Amino acid sequence: MPPLHPEEVAFAADYDFAFVQAKADTALLGPPGVGKTHTAVTLAVATRRAGFSVCFTTLDDMKGFDLADR
């Protein structure tokens, strides 16, 4: 796993949730082992702590998934 840099931790702590407030989707892309899931979980936890709802899933699980049904 790549090292965690202090500026990345500060980013998570100071995140303004603009994409959440805009109701925009986000996706993390990259090869295996670079920390995509770790980053997604960190953002999900911070987002919940800020009072927003979170839907955490994988692209494979999204097949046939309709957010309108929620």
C-alpha positions as CSV (number, residue, x, y, z in Angstrom):
1,M,0.0,0.0,0.0
2,P,1.3,3.5,-0.8
3,P,2.3,5.7,2.1
4,L,-0.2,8.1,3.6
5,H,0.9,11.7,3.3
6,P,0.0,14.4,5.9
7,E,-1.5,16.6,3.2
8,E,-3.9,13.8,2.3
9,V,-5.0,13.5,5.9
10,A,-5.5,17.3,6.1
11,F,-7.6,17.1,2.9
12,A,-10.0,14.6,4.6
13,A,-10.2,16.7,7.8
14,D,-11.0,19.9,5.9
15,Y,-13.2,18.5,3.2
16,D,-16.1,20.8,2.3
17,F,-18.4,18.1,0.8
18,A,-19.2,20.3,-2.2
19,F,-19.7,17.3,-4.5
20,V,-22.1,15.8,-1.9
21,Q,-24.1,19.0,-1.6
22,A,-24.2,19.2,-5.4
23,K,-25.5,15.6,-5.4
24,A,-22.8,14.7,-7.9
25,D,-21.5,11.1,-8.3
26,T,-17.9,10.2,-7.8
27,A,-15.8,7.2,-8.8
28,L,-12.3,6.2,-7.8
29,L,-10.4,4.5,-10.6
30,G,-7.0,2.8,-10.6
31,P,-5.2,-0.5,-10.5
32,P,-5.5,-3.0,-7.6
33,G,-3.7,-2.1,-4.4
34,V,-3.5,1.7,-4.6
35,G,-6.1,2.5,-1.9
36,K,-9.3,3.2,-3.8
37,T,-11.5,1.3,-1.3
38,H,-9.6,2.8,1.7
39,T,-10.1,6.3,0.3
40,A,-13.8,5.6,-0.5
41,V,-14.5,4.3,3.1
42,T,-12.7,7.3,4.6
43,L,-14.8,9.7,2.5
44,A,-17.9,7.8,3.4
45,V,-17.3,7.9,7.1
46,A,-16.4,11.7,7.0
47,T,-19.5,12.3,4.9
48,R,-21.8,10.5,7.4
49,R,-20.2,12.4,10.3
50,A,-21.0,15.6,8.5
51,G,-24.7,14.5,8.5
52,F,-25.1,13.3,4.9
53,S,-26.4,9.9,3.6
54,V,-24.0,7.6,2.0
55,C,-24.4,4.7,-0.5
56,F,-21.2,2.7,-0.8
57,T,-21.0,0.1,-3.5
58,T,-18.8,-1.3,-6.2
59,L,-19.3,-1.0,-10.0
60,D,-20.1,-4.7,-10.2
61,D,-22.9,-4.2,-7.6
62,M,-24.2,-1.2,-9.5
63,K,-25.4,-3.3,-12.4
64,G,-29.1,-3.0,-12.5
65,F,-29.1,-0.7,-9.4
66,D,-31.5,2.3,-9.6
67,L,-31.1,5.1,-7.1
68,A,-34.7,6.2,-7.9
69,D,-35.9,3.1,-6.1
70,R,-34.3,4.2,-2.8
